[in-house]
Amino acid sequence: MALFGTDGVRGLANGPLTADIALTLAQATAVVLGQGRIAEARKAAGKRLTAVVARDPRISGHFLSAAVEAGLASSGVDVLDAGTLPTPAAAFLIADIDADFGVMISASHNPAPDNGIKIFARGGVKLPDVVEERIEEAMSGEKLRPTGADVGRVSRFSDAEDRYVIHLLASLPHRLDGIHVVLDCANGAASGASPEAFRNAGAKVTVIGADPDGININDGVGSTHLDKLAAEVVRVGADVGIAHDGDADRCLAVDANGTVIDGDQIMAILAVAMKQRGRLAEDTLVATVMSNLGLHVAMREHGITVRQTAVGDRYVLEDMNAGGYSLGGEQSGHVIMSDFATTGDGVLTGLHLVAEMARQRKTLAELASIMTVYPQKLVNVKDVDRTRTDDEHVQKAVRAVEAELGDTGRVLLRPSGTEQLVRVMVEAADEASAHAHAHALAEVVRERLAL
């Protein structure tokens, strides 16, 4: 079974993901990422390679980061320990100090018992599949074992959070003065940086979910649990609520009435604003196949092209890099602003969203009204052959629904990448139609593709 998933290595800490795995993975990373022209030039000049290591606040991050740092230092890599920081902060710092690579210890929006290891290459970019495969192969190969003065040093990255916050503030097109923001930090990695950045940008800030104790990360708070944020926004009379996940690479929002504003709506707001300011490269937004039809309609009305990718922020980023696009993301709140970040950055996204409220002097509800969210129904059909979605009867049923919906809806069949399951998604102009068509198609899939 492959060690790397869609976003690094992830699993139950001290279950599949042990300190031994973390150490060996770090050693293999040093072997593979220690190659290349720049790395070889540094070593030829008698310089050791440098890596940034950061983590979210879950308790297992202590022993996993220690194991990673041991593996790197024992391979002759100098380690800068950045402590508890958001994933996008780690990516930024790698580029900012020209480190050779970096490692983030986090399981993102997963519960506290899980953890993960994300590896970034030079420049703070995620690794392509082929490099992850090389690292996995190197785990069973020869390791680097320098001795004496050639072993790596581990030191504290003392101004890591300050550098990141300064970078965020420098990116803003407008200050946030006069806007009351409630921040939900998911008891996660942004508990320090996000409130500091919003306050320094001029916002009045109320904070919830910013008391991490190592085991409460994502526990009833954050971008996967928006009820508390919505209630708090209404209770204190705030203008907007911003929610991060455990490692703060996501951002979702709620307006002053407590209504959820998802990643598609956030992208719509930012895309139109960036086009108005001449900052939307090629007048193009990159989104996944799961983005709402309403996003496509709204972007078409504003002269913006939407490019579609497979589900996963890494695929969005690959397409953005290939085409030189400046904005992309997912409905889940992974939003990538490539002028300022190499990965999804929930704090950056939240700041820019609120900055548009301040710049345009509009409420979030008013900004979000540029997009009508089409009702979307998703049905997971289990215990079916996910490789046979091209079945003639299934495709005939799909075409029939598409013909009935016309321009007012769409159908998507998406096989799971890890289990015998097919996801049936239908969007329509009304909730009842979406529900009825999705369940009808699910029955066809269940009957025709049964194992």
C-alpha positions in Angstrom: 0.0 0.0 0.0 1.3 3.5 -0.9 2.4 5.5 2.1 1.6 8.9 0.6 -2.1 9.9 0.1 -3.6 12.9 -1.6 -2.0 15.3 0.9 1.1 13.7 2.4 1.3 10.9 4.9 -1.6 10.6 7.3 -3.0 8.2 9.8 -3.6 7.4 13.5 -0.6 8.7 15.5 1.2 5.7 17.1 -1.0 3.5 15.0 0.2 3.3 11.4 2.0 6.6 11.9 4.8 6.0 14.3 7.9 7.8 15.4 10.0 5.2 13.5 8.0 5.9 10.3 8.5 9.7 10.8 12.3 9.3 11.4 12.8 7.0 8.4 10.6 9.2 6.2 12.7 12.2 7.2 16.0 10.4 6.4 14.6 9.3 3.0 13.5 12.9 2.3 17.0 14.1 3.0 18.4 11.6 0.5 15.9 12.5 -2.3 15.6 16.3 -1.8 19.3 16.6 -1.1 19.9 16.0 -4.7 19.8 18.5 -7.6 22.0 21.4 -8.8 21.4 23.8 -6.0 21.7 21.3 -3.3 24.9 19.9 -4.8 26.4 23.4 -5.1 25.7 24.1 -1.5 27.3 20.8 -0.4 30.3 21.5 -2.7 30.7 24.9 -0.9 30.8 23.1 2.4 27.3 24.2 3.5 24.7 21.9 5.0 21.2 21.8 3.6 18.4 23.6 5.6 14.9 22.5 6.4 12.0 24.2 8.2 9.9 22.0 10.5 6.5 23.1 11.9 3.4 21.4 13.4 -0.1 22.0 14.5 -0.9 21.8 18.2 -2.1 18.2 18.5 -0.2 16.4 21.2 1.3 13.8 19.0 3.0 16.5 17.0 5.6 16.7 19.7 7.0 13.2 19.3 6.5 13.2 15.5 8.3 16.5 15.0 11.1 15.3 17.2 11.5 12.2 15.1 11.4 14.1 11.9 14.1 16.5 13.2 16.2 13.6 14.4 16.0 12.0 11.0 17.0 15.2 9.2 19.8 16.2 11.6 21.2 12.7 11.5 21.3 13.0 7.7 23.3 16.2 7.9 20.5 18.7 7.5 20.2 21.8 9.6 16.7 22.1 11.0 14.9 25.3 11.9 12.1 24.4 14.3 9.2 26.9 13.7 7.0 25.4 16.4 3.2 25.6 16.1 2.3 27.4 12.9 -0.3 27.1 10.0 0.7 24.9 7.1 0.8 27.9 4.7 3.1 29.7 7.1 5.5 26.8 6.9 5.3 26.9 3.1 5.9 30.7 3.1 8.9 30.4 5.4 10.6 27.8 3.3 10.6 30.2 0.4 11.3 33.3 2.5 14.6 32.0 3.9 15.4 29.9 0.8 15.4 26.7 2.7 16.0 23.5 0.7 12.7 21.9 1.8 10.4 21.7 4.8 8.1 19.4 6.7 4.7 20.2 8.3 3.3 17.8 11.0 -0.5 18.1 10.7 -3.6 16.1 10.0 -5.5 19.3 8.9 -9.3 18.9 9.7 -9.0 15.4 11.1 -9.6 14.7 14.8 -6.9 14.9 17.4 -5.8 11.2 17.5 -4.7 11.5 13.8 -1.7 13.2 12.5 0.2 13.6 9.2 3.4 14.6 7.6 3.5 17.0 4.6 6.7 17.6 2.8 7.4 20.8 0.8 10.1 21.3 -1.8 12.3 24.4 -2.3 10.1 27.4 -2.7 7.4 26.0 -0.4 5.7 23.9 -3.1 4.0 20.5 -2.6 5.8 17.5 -4.0 4.7 15.9 -7.3 3.6 12.3 -7.2 6.9 11.1 -8.8 9.0 12.7 -6.0 6.8 11.2 -3.3 7.3 7.8 -4.9 11.1 8.3 -4.9 11.0 9.2 -1.2 8.9 6.1 -0.4 11.4 3.9 -2.3 14.3 5.6 -0.5 12.9 4.6 2.9 14.2 1.1 2.4 17.6 2.2 0.9 20.9 3.5 2.2 20.7 6.6 4.4 23.0 9.5 4.8 25.1 9.0 8.0 27.5 11.9 8.4 29.6 12.1 11.5 31.4 14.7 13.6 30.9 18.3 12.5 28.9 17.2 9.5 25.8 16.2 11.4 22.9 18.7 11.3 22.0 21.3 13.9 18.5 21.8 15.3 17.7 25.4 16.3 14.6 27.5 17.1 13.1 29.6 14.3 12.6 32.5 16.6 10.7 35.0 14.4 8.7 32.5 12.3 5.2 33.8 13.3 6.2 37.4 13.0 7.6 36.9 9.5 4.4 35.2 8.4 2.1 37.9 9.9 4.1 40.7 8.3 3.8 38.9 4.9 0.0 38.6 5.3 -0.4 42.3 6.1 1.8 43.3 3.2 -0.5 41.5 0.8 -3.7 43.4 1.7 -5.3 45.8 -0.8 -7.2 47.6 2.0 -7.2 47.8 5.8 -10.0 46.3 7.9 -10.8 49.3 10.1 -14.4 49.5 11.3 -15.2 45.8 10.7 -16.0 43.4 13.6 -14.7 39.9 12.9 -15.3 36.7 14.8 -12.4 34.2 14.3 -12.8 30.5 14.9 -9.3 29.1 14.9 -10.4 25.4 15.4 -8.1 25.2 18.5 -5.5 24.8 15.9 -2.4 26.2 14.3 -3.8 29.6 13.6 -4.7 30.4 17.2 -1.9 32.9 17.5 -1.3 34.1 14.0 -4.8 34.7 12.8 -6.0 37.0 15.6 -2.8 38.9 15.5 -3.0 39.5 11.7 -6.6 40.6 11.8 -6.0 43.0 14.7 -2.9 44.5 13.1 -5.0 45.0 9.9 -7.4 47.2 11.9 -10.3 44.8 12.6 -12.2 44.5 15.9 -11.7 40.9 16.7 -13.6 38.4 18.8 -12.0 35.0 19.0 -13.4 31.5 19.7 -11.6 28.1 19.3 -8.2 29.5 20.1 -7.3 27.6 23.3 -5.5 24.5 22.0 -4.6 21.9 24.6 -3.3 19.2 22.2 -6.5 17.2 22.1 -9.3 19.7 21.3 -8.2 20.5 17.8 -11.2 20.6 15.4 -13.4 19.3 18.3 -16.8 21.0 17.6 -15.1 24.1 16.2 -13.5 25.3 13.0 -14.4 25.1 9.4 -16.0 21.6 9.7 -18.3 22.8 12.6 -19.7 26.2 11.8 -22.7 26.4 14.2 -20.7 27.9 17.1 -19.2 30.6 14.8 -22.6 31.5 13.4 -24.1 31.8 16.8 -21.3 33.9 18.1 -21.4 36.3 15.1 -25.1 36.9 15.8 -24.7 37.1 19.6 -22.0 39.8 19.5 -23.4 41.6 16.4 -20.3 41.1 14.4 -20.1 41.9 10.6 -18.5 38.6 9.6 -17.2 35.3 10.9 -14.1 33.5 9.6 -13.4 29.8 10.3 -10.1 27.9 9.8 -9.4 24.2 10.1 -6.7 22.7 12.3 -3.7 23.7 10.1 -5.4 26.8 8.7 -5.1 26.0 5.0 -8.9 26.5 4.7 -11.3 29.4 5.2 -15.0 29.4 5.3 -17.1 32.4 6.4 -20.5 33.4 7.8 -22.2 36.7 7.2 -23.8 38.9 9.9 -26.9 36.8 9.9 -25.0 33.6 10.5 -25.5 32.4 6.9 -22.6 30.2 5.7 -20.5 31.5 2.8 -18.6 28.5 1.3 -15.4 28.3 -0.7 -17.2 28.7 -4.0 -18.8 32.0 -2.9 -15.5 33.2 -1.5 -13.8 32.5 -4.8 -16.5 34.3 -6.7 -16.1 37.4 -4.5 -12.3 37.4 -4.8 -12.3 36.6 -8.5 -14.6 39.5 -9.4 -12.7 41.9 -7.1 -9.3 40.8 -8.5 -10.6 41.3 -12.0 -11.8 44.8 -11.2 -8.3 45.6 -9.8 -6.5 44.0 -12.8 -5.1 41.2 -10.6 -6.9 38.2 -12.0 -4.4 36.6 -14.4 -6.0 35.7 -17.7 -9.4 36.6 -16.2 -9.4 32.9 -15.1 -10.4 31.1 -12.0 -9.4 27.4 -11.4 -11.9 25.2 -9.5 -12.6 21.5 -9.2 -15.4 19.5 -10.7 -17.3 19.7 -7.4 -17.7 23.5 -7.5 -21.3 24.6 -7.7 -22.9 25.4 -11.0 -23.8 28.8 -9.6 -20.1 29.6 -9.6 -19.8 28.9 -13.3 -22.9 31.0 -14.1 -21.7 34.0 -12.0 -18.2 33.9 -13.5 -19.6 33.8 -17.0 -21.7 36.9 -16.2 -18.6 38.7 -15.1 -16.4 37.6 -18.1 -14.3 35.2 -16.1 -13.3 31.8 -17.4 -13.5 28.8 -15.0 -11.1 26.0 -15.5 -12.0 22.6 -13.9 -9.7 20.1 -12.3 -10.0 16.8 -10.3 -10.9 17.1 -6.7 -7.9 18.1 -4.5 -6.1 21.4 -4.0 -2.9 19.9 -5.4 -4.6 19.5 -8.8 -5.9 23.0 -8.6 -2.4 24.3 -7.9 -0.8 22.2 -10.7 -3.3 23.8 -13.2 -2.6 27.2 -11.8 1.1 26.8 -12.1 0.9 25.4 -15.6 -1.3 28.3 -16.8 0.1 31.1 -14.7 -3.3 31.7 -13.0 -3.6 33.8 -9.8 -6.7 32.3 -8.1 -8.1 28.9 -7.6 -9.6 26.6 -4.9 -12.3 24.3 -3.7 -15.8 24.5 -2.3 -14.3 23.2 1.0 -12.4 26.5 1.6 -9.0 25.7 0.2 -8.3 28.9 -1.7 -5.0 29.6 -3.4 -3.9 33.1 -4.1 -0.7 32.4 -6.0 0.5 36.1 -5.9 1.1 35.6 -2.2 1.1 31.8 -1.4 2.1 28.5 -2.8 -0.7 26.6 -1.1 -4.2 27.2 0.3 -4.0 29.8 3.1 -7.0 30.3 5.3 -5.7 33.3 7.1 -4.7 35.0 3.9 -8.1 34.2 2.3 -10.0 35.5 5.3 -8.0 38.8 5.4 -8.6 39.4 1.7 -12.3 38.6 1.9 -12.8 41.1 4.8 -10.6 43.6 3.0 -13.1 43.5 0.1 -15.9 44.3 2.6 -14.0 47.3 3.8 -12.9 48.4 0.3 -16.3 48.2 -1.3 -18.2 49.2 1.9 -20.5 46.3 1.5 -21.7 43.6 3.8 -20.6 40.0 3.2 -24.2 39.1 2.2 -24.1 41.8 -0.4 -20.8 40.6 -1.8 -21.9 37.0 -1.9 -25.1 37.9 -3.8 -23.1 37.9 -7.0 -23.5 34.1 -7.0 -26.6 32.0 -6.7 -25.9 28.7 -5.0 -27.7 25.9 -6.8 -29.1 23.1 -4.6 -26.7 20.2 -4.6 -27.4 16.7 -3.5 -24.6 14.1 -3.1 -25.3 10.4 -2.6 -22.5 7.9 -1.9 -23.3 4.5 -3.4 -21.3 1.8 -1.6 -20.3 -1.7 -2.6 -20.3 -1.1 -6.3 -17.7 -1.5 -9.0 -16.2 2.0 -9.2 -14.4 1.2 -12.5 -17.6 0.7 -14.5 -19.2 4.1 -14.4 -19.2 4.0 -18.2 -21.8 1.3 -18.1 -24.3 1.9 -21.0 -27.4 1.9 -18.8 -25.8 4.2 -16.3 -24.7 6.7 -18.9 -28.2 6.6 -20.5 -29.8 7.5 -17.2 -27.3 10.3 -16.7 -28.0 11.7 -20.2 -31.7 11.6 -19.5 -31.3 13.6 -16.3 -29.0 16.1 -18.0 -31.5 16.6 -20.8 -34.3 17.3 -18.3 -32.2 19.7 -16.3 -30.8 21.5 -19.3 -28.9 24.7 -18.4 -30.4 24.7 -14.9 -28.4 21.8 -13.5 -25.8 19.2 -13.9 -24.8 15.6 -13.1 -21.5 14.3 -11.9 -20.5 10.6 -11.2 -17.2 10.4 -9.3 -15.6 7.1 -8.4 -13.9 7.0 -5.0 -10.1 6.8 -5.2 -9.8 4.4 -2.3 -12.9 2.3 -1.9 -15.6 0.6 -4.0 -17.9 3.6 -3.9 -19.4 5.9 -6.5 -20.5 9.4 -5.6 -23.6 10.7 -7.4 -23.9 14.5 -7.4 -26.8 16.4 -8.9 -27.4 20.1 -9.0 -30.7 21.6 -9.9 -32.7 24.8 -9.7 -34.6 23.5 -6.7 -33.9 21.2 -3.8 -36.6 18.7 -4.6 -35.4 18.1 -8.1 -31.8 17.7 -7.0 -32.8 15.2 -4.3 -35.1 13.2 -6.6 -32.7 13.0 -9.5 -29.7 12.1 -7.3 -31.5 9.2 -5.6 -32.9 7.9 -8.9 -29.5 7.9 -10.4 -28.0 6.3 -7.3 -30.5 3.4 -7.7 -29.4 2.8 -11.3 -25.7 2.8 -10.2 -26.5 0.5 -7.3 -28.4 -2.0 -9.6 -26.0 -1.9 -12.6 -22.6 -1.8 -10.8 -23.4 -4.1 -7.9 -20.4 -6.3 -6.9 
